[in-house]
Amino acid sequence: QRPHPRRAHRDPEIGRRLGLAGRFNIWHAGTIGLSQQLETLIHAAAKLAQERPEVQFVFSGGRGVGRDQLEAAARSRGLTNCRFLGFLPFEELSDAFAWADAMFVQLRDTPLSRITIPHKVYGYLSAGRPILAAIEGDTAELVRRHRAGLVCRPCDPEAIAEAVRSFADMPAEQRNRMGECARQAACEHYALPIVTARLAALIEQVAACGGRKSIVR
């Protein structure tokens, strides 16, 4: 994952154009598929619609197999706090993500998802925004280790709603510190040159071992 070139400040024109200004935006970016089970985010939006009218759930990215169903679910509930932006070009993401108060990632809890870190997480870190991770395992540990956001149970609308309340209630300075920690982690640990160097060192180490039996086949 290449870091976004900069942490953008909020451009009022972009906020107006994308319908983000004046809202507290919880943002899911990327393909909407089956493994994310994002219908639970619609349920969380319904729970918060009256209680926290400033909160808005934002979805951007490719359509995926679940996008139409997700939009239909939001419409059927009459939710006005869900916004579907569609695909945004990479060069616009920095400016758009500046309007995110927290970036959202979720995978349903399976043995595989516990050892999976979705690619979008590195983009979230790079954008310098706090992360709301509704996920167990390695991704949750990454967010906790870098103090880059909050973690809650996956596919649990009430747990997600409570985490959103926590984000909305905390001082902006605290959220900003989480975003700064996220950006620092991206630049110091997960930028392409750093990851490439680690991979090259690992390949050299394996090659140096030759055909020893200790090598995992």
Protein Blocks (a to p, Z undefined) as FASTA:
>chain_A
ZZdfbdcdddfklmmmnopgopacdddedjddfklopmlmmmmmmmmmmmmmmbccdded
debjmlmmmmmmmmmnopakbccebjadfklmmmmmmmpmbdcddddddfklmmcccfkl
mmmmmnopacddddehjllmmmmmnopaccddehilklmmmmmmmmmmpcfklmmmmmmm
mmmmmmmmmgmklmmmmmmmmmmmmmmnmmafklcZZ
